[in-house]
Amino acid sequence: MAKDEPLKSAYELAMERLRAKDREAGVDEPTQLTDDQKKAITELRQAAKAKLAEIEIMHRKQMATALAGDPAEVEQIEERLRVDRRRVESKLESDIALVKRGQTPGDDD
């Protein structure tokens, strides 16, 4: 080690090792997003947030009518909410990955 170089923290050393492993494995260095990509990702996140709000409103409406009824129906409504949330979040993640690769995500909802 050269005397002019400052000591590196454990974090810096670990990151250097991880980057070296990535280079050996052929993983590309992360690139900076363009302004268009950032804008597209922001729009995707806003659309997903709006969709989740819509799902939540519908869930509350269904729960209000189901709470007086069958407990099995309440459980079905809760499960539908979980599935719908996962679907929207999964679509958001895959669309963001497409944007980061320079592709345009589809609008199938």
C-alpha atoms as one frame of an Amber mdcrd trajectory, in Angstrom:
protein
   0.000   0.000   0.000   1.336   3.402  -0.939   1.991   5.849   1.879   0.039
   8.634   0.169  -3.228   6.675   0.026  -5.618   7.097   2.949  -6.866   4.004
   4.730 -10.093   2.567   3.400 -13.089   1.747   5.537 -14.436  -1.786   5.788
 -17.370  -0.672   3.654 -15.077   0.580   0.873 -13.056  -2.617   0.942 -16.201
  -4.756   0.797 -17.571  -2.731  -2.119 -14.295  -3.139  -4.020 -14.465  -6.915
  -3.501 -18.087  -7.017  -4.671 -17.266  -4.974  -7.788 -14.364  -7.331  -8.548
 -16.669 -10.357  -8.196 -19.220  -8.685 -10.474 -16.553  -8.009 -13.111 -15.422
 -11.649 -12.937 -19.031 -12.827 -13.285 -19.593 -10.513 -16.244 -22.144  -8.290
 -14.506 -22.232  -4.790 -15.964 -21.583  -1.728 -13.874 -24.799   0.158 -13.120
 -25.255   3.047 -15.492 -26.695   6.450 -14.789 -30.331   6.857 -15.749 -31.190
   9.439 -18.360 -33.663  12.205 -17.592 -36.241  10.463 -19.802 -35.782   7.211
 -17.881 -36.129   9.018 -14.562 -39.294  10.717 -15.789 -40.726   7.413 -17.042
 -39.987   5.706 -13.729 -41.612   8.553 -11.816 -44.703   8.290 -14.007 -44.816
   4.510 -13.491 -44.605   4.945  -9.718 -47.350   7.580  -9.738 -49.614   5.361
 -11.837 -48.989   2.405  -9.512 -49.704   4.565  -6.473 -52.991   5.683  -8.031
 -53.912   2.095  -8.884 -53.146   0.981  -5.324 -55.316   3.799  -3.965 -58.138
   2.701  -6.250 -57.771  -0.895  -5.057 -57.778   0.252  -1.433 -60.981   2.272
  -1.943 -62.714  -0.684  -3.560 -61.486  -2.931  -0.750 -62.913  -0.640   1.925
 -66.229  -0.482   0.106 -66.399  -4.276  -0.152 -65.369  -4.689   3.482 -68.084
  -2.318   4.666 -70.746  -4.501   3.085 -69.087  -7.821   3.997 -68.382  -7.159
   7.678 -72.028  -7.697   8.570 -72.088 -10.922   6.584 -70.061 -14.081   6.226
 -66.538 -14.217   7.771 -65.385 -16.378   4.835 -66.329 -13.564   2.474 -64.248
 -11.138   4.538 -61.257 -13.473   4.206 -61.775 -13.709   0.426 -61.854  -9.916
   0.163 -58.641  -9.651   2.200 -56.939 -12.242   0.002 -58.069 -10.420  -3.160
 -56.549  -7.216  -1.768 -53.227  -8.963  -1.120 -53.208 -10.496  -4.607 -54.114
  -7.201  -6.294 -51.428  -5.307  -4.369 -48.781  -7.901  -5.278 -49.870  -7.782
  -8.920 -49.560  -3.981  -9.106 -46.222  -3.963  -7.257 -44.828  -6.754  -9.422
 -45.890  -4.980 -12.610 -44.268  -1.773 -11.344 -40.983  -3.573 -10.660 -40.933
  -5.259 -14.069 -41.833  -2.008 -15.860 -39.056  -0.138 -14.039 -36.604  -2.884
 -15.028 -37.684  -2.478 -18.660 -37.176   1.292 -18.514 -33.717   0.814 -17.001
 -32.837  -1.483 -19.923 -34.024   1.173 -22.373 -37.244  -0.574 -23.361 -40.792
   0.745 -23.220 -43.117  -1.064 -20.820 -46.513  -2.206 -22.115 -49.712  -0.730
 -20.781 -51.519  -4.006 -20.153 -53.321  -3.521 -16.863
